[in-house]
Every structure is written in structure tokens, then in C-alpha cells.
Amino acid sequence: MKRALLVLALLFALPRPAPASEWGNIEPGVTTLQQVQEIYGKPSKEIKAKVEGYDTTQWVYERAEAPKGITRMTIDFGLLGKDGYKPNVVRLLKLEPSQWIFGRKTVVEGWGPPDGIGKGEGIETFFYKDGLFVTFDTEGDQAVSMIFSIAQPDAVPKDAPSAPAAPPAKK
């Protein structure tokens, strides 16, 4: 019994990557294009593009193809990470919920208190380090946009040294 508890304690002590915020079985940085298609079927619209030289794909689910309670769901595929470019991995998931689906209280109950709150031009936003960014309506009651991405690194401390200046260009 003691050995099992020791192994369990060691497993919890091991460092692991920070999980991304997820919704509807889609986790940015983990879920693939094929998995999204298995869950939600074919999108209403598919857009191919080049972003910084990489081939990307965007799927848009609207109206009848969108999940219940969602006006539009947009998924961007193509993630550049430490281990290279993965064209079929979810980079971003954007939800545009119908009214009264994700109220302020529902967001806090579902994802906890935000790591940061912003307000600009009368619009309030919530920021979560695990990769969620929520924009509310002008009253601040209803989420109008929810963007899920990979976990965001902590902000650089103010006393951290700055990067060295680039050498002047040679003529």
C-alpha cells in the first residue's frame, strides 16, 4: 500500500505540460482535423490559406452545421511548435454563442475566475492563461466570442533582461 501511495505521489510531482482550455471535445494543440470531422462532420465552409509560409485550413460551422446554442464555430488548423509544423492540429477554436448560452456567471463557473480582465471601448474581456479569451457584450452580461488556443506563457517579468539588440545591417 505504501509503495502504491509513493508511486502515485511521484506521478503527481512530475512536471507535465499545461493543458489548454477546451470545449466540445476540441483541445487546441491536441485535437486533429480528423477528430473534429468525426465529432462534428463536414463544415459549412472550408478555407485554405498560407500563413507565414505554412499551409493552413479553416473550417466554419454555421447555422444547421453549428453545434446547438452556437451561431458560428470556426476552427483553424496548422500549429507550429517545438517539434515542427503540424498542419492537421487545431490551433484555434472560436465560438460565437447564441444569446443566453454563455453568460458571465456560466463562464466563471465553467472556467473559473479569469487570470486577467480588460476593458476597451466599453467591451469587457476575460483572459485565461490556459488559452481562453472571452469577449462580452456591451452590458458585460453575455459572451459574444470565445477563443480557445494553446496555453499562453506567463508574462515576462518587468525586471527580466531584454533581448540583445540586433547588429546593424551590413551594406
LINSUL-V962878 format. One record per backbone hydrogen bond with DSSP energy under -0.5 kcal/mol. NH is the residue of the N-H (numbers start at 1). CO is the residue of the C=O. If there is no record, write none. Layout:
((NH;CO) (NH;CO))
//
This chain:
((5;1) (6;2) (7;3) (8;4) (9;5) (10;6) (11;7) (12;8) (13;9) (14;10) (21;130) (21;149) (23;26) (26;23) (27;25) (28;21) (28;26) (29;90) (30;27) (31;27) (33;88) (36;32) (37;33) (38;34) (39;35) (40;36) (41;37) (44;60) (45;60) (47;58) (49;56) (51;54) (52;50) (54;51) (56;49) (57;77) (58;47) (59;75) (60;45) (61;73) (62;60) (63;71) (65;62) (66;63) (70;67) (71;96) (72;96) (73;61) (74;94) (75;59) (76;92) (77;57) (78;89) (79;86) (81;79) (81;84) (84;81) (86;79) (87;85) (89;86) (90;31) (91;76) (92;76) (93;148) (94;74) (95;146) (96;72) (97;95) (98;69) (101;98) (102;98) (103;101) (104;141) (107;103) (108;104) (109;105) (110;106) (111;107) (112;108) (115;127) (116;127) (118;125) (120;123) (123;120) (124;137) (125;118) (126;134) (127;116) (128;132) (131;128) (132;128) (133;147) (134;126) (135;145) (136;124) (137;142) (140;137) (143;102) (144;135) (145;135) (146;95) (147;133) (148;93) (148;146) (149;131) (152;129) (160;157))
//
